[in-house]
Amino acid sequence: MADRAHQGVPHPAPPIHVHEAPLTLAYLRNTTAVAKMGAIILPPVPAFYLKPVNLTEIIEQIASRAVDGLKICDPMARQWHPLSSG
């Protein structure tokens, strides 16, 4: 009985902490809107699991993923293979 009474009481939402992602509500709404219209959202996130050795490899991987998303040529981006990652 006490449990049921407890469920009817509004509770404050738990705090959500987002680190290294300063996203505003306007940005999130706009991103959602363009995604609903068919846009592909491709954040430039480095693929550290591929163990890049310098900034050039990071930039090339991000650019290759963008070109791959356009499907204008054969895939160029390096893929992760769990058995060979060491």
C-alpha positions as CSV (number, residue, x, y, z in Angstrom):
1,M,0.0,0.0,0.0
2,A,2.8,2.4,0.9
3,D,4.4,1.5,-2.4
4,R,1.3,2.5,-4.4
5,A,1.1,5.8,-2.6
6,H,4.7,6.5,-3.3
7,Q,4.2,5.9,-7.0
8,G,1.5,8.6,-7.2
9,V,3.8,11.3,-5.9
10,P,5.7,13.3,-8.5
11,H,9.5,13.0,-8.1
12,P,12.1,15.4,-9.4
13,A,14.0,14.2,-12.4
14,P,17.5,12.9,-11.7
15,P,20.3,15.2,-12.8
16,I,21.8,14.3,-16.2
17,H,25.4,15.2,-16.7
18,V,26.7,15.5,-20.2
19,H,30.5,15.8,-20.5
20,E,32.3,17.3,-23.4
21,A,29.1,17.8,-25.3
22,P,27.8,21.4,-24.9
23,L,24.5,20.8,-26.8
24,T,21.7,23.3,-26.4
25,L,18.1,22.5,-26.5
26,A,17.8,24.5,-29.8
27,Y,20.6,22.5,-31.3
28,L,19.0,19.2,-30.3
29,R,15.6,20.3,-31.7
30,N,17.1,21.4,-35.0
31,T,19.2,18.2,-35.3
32,T,16.1,16.1,-34.7
33,A,14.1,18.2,-37.2
34,V,16.6,17.7,-40.0
35,A,17.0,14.0,-39.2
36,K,13.2,13.6,-39.6
37,M,13.5,15.3,-43.0
38,G,16.1,12.6,-44.0
39,A,19.4,14.2,-43.3
40,I,22.2,12.0,-42.1
41,I,23.8,13.3,-38.9
42,L,27.5,12.6,-38.9
43,P,29.3,14.1,-35.9
44,P,33.1,14.2,-36.5
45,V,34.0,11.7,-33.8
46,P,37.5,10.3,-33.9
47,A,37.7,6.5,-34.2
48,F,40.2,6.0,-31.5
49,Y,39.6,2.2,-31.6
50,L,41.5,2.2,-34.9
51,K,44.5,3.5,-32.9
52,P,45.5,6.5,-35.1
53,V,49.1,7.5,-34.7
54,N,48.7,11.2,-35.6
55,L,46.1,13.9,-36.3
56,T,46.2,13.3,-40.1
57,E,44.9,9.8,-39.7
58,I,42.1,11.0,-37.5
59,I,41.1,13.7,-40.1
60,E,41.4,11.2,-42.9
61,Q,39.1,8.7,-41.1
62,I,36.4,11.3,-40.4
63,A,36.6,12.6,-44.0
64,S,36.5,9.0,-45.4
65,R,33.4,8.3,-43.3
66,A,31.7,11.4,-44.7
67,V,32.5,10.4,-48.3
68,D,31.3,6.8,-47.6
69,G,28.0,8.2,-46.4
70,L,27.5,9.9,-49.7
71,K,27.9,6.6,-51.5
72,I,29.7,8.2,-54.5
73,C,32.5,5.6,-54.6
74,D,33.6,2.4,-53.0
75,P,34.0,2.6,-49.2
76,M,37.3,4.2,-48.1
77,A,37.1,4.4,-44.3
78,R,39.0,1.9,-42.3
79,Q,36.8,-0.6,-40.5
80,W,37.2,-2.0,-37.1
81,H,37.8,-5.8,-36.9
82,P,37.7,-7.0,-33.3
83,L,40.0,-10.0,-33.8
84,S,42.8,-7.9,-35.3
85,S,42.7,-4.9,-32.9
86,G,45.3,-6.4,-30.5
